[in-house]
Amino acid sequence: EVHVVESGGGLKQPGGSLTLSCAGSGFTFINSGMSWVRQAPGKGLEWVSGFPGGGGSTGYADSVKGRFTISRDNSKNTIYLQMNSLRVDDTAIYYCAKGTSAPDVWGQGTLVTVSS
Amino acid sequence: DVVMTQSPLSLPVTLGQPASISCRSSQGLVHTDGYTYLNWFQQRPGQSPRRLIYKVSNRDSGVPDRFSGSGSGTDFTLKISRVEAEDVGVYYCMQGVHWPRTFGQGTKVEIK
């Protein structure tokens, strides 16, 4: 069965840094595009960043460009989201999803809270 | 960025009645591979999003056939032929062609 599992969320102060992880299983990870999507409390879905399948350049939402960096370790079937210069409005559940053009498998999410 | 505009944002529906959600994109959604990457997601209360429809009209495995997607160009529609209690939640369209990917604002479906 195909799964993605997020980890690494927590409470951080504004200006701090945090790295999220997403481990995939049950599919050929190296060939798969992967996305990060977030949802602020009571709000809608916001696509944050992603790798296209088969290689190619990464993409970022304007709201995180220059602060967040996505990376992957195919040997560990894992992608990461390095989040720097955190702001209060980065507070959200962060979901990992398989795919970027039509994300089909989603994790349960990991909560990131940015507060002083 | 491509703006995805959904309407209505709130949709009260009587059980057994049809429902329809519109999604309009600010740019065309045809990829260089020829496919149109317009997707629909359902998010039930307290749950992660779930993909219902991909590439405009393809239903995911396990999705009831009362759900259907249609459209082309910049105008797309999700229809529920007869709403059931388990359909309560928020529905999002999402474009998967242009970077960054973008979602619609969401349409909240509730039972009258």
Interface residues (C-beta under 8 A of the other chain):
Chain A: S35 V37 G44 L45 E46 W47 S49 G50 G59 Y60 A61 D62 Y95 A97 G99 T100 S101 A102 P103 D104 W106 G107 Q108 G109
Chain B: D1 H31 Y37 N39 F41 Q43 S48 P49 R50 R51 Y54 K55 D60 V90 Y92 M94 G96 V97 W99 P100 R101 T102 F103 G104 Q105 G106
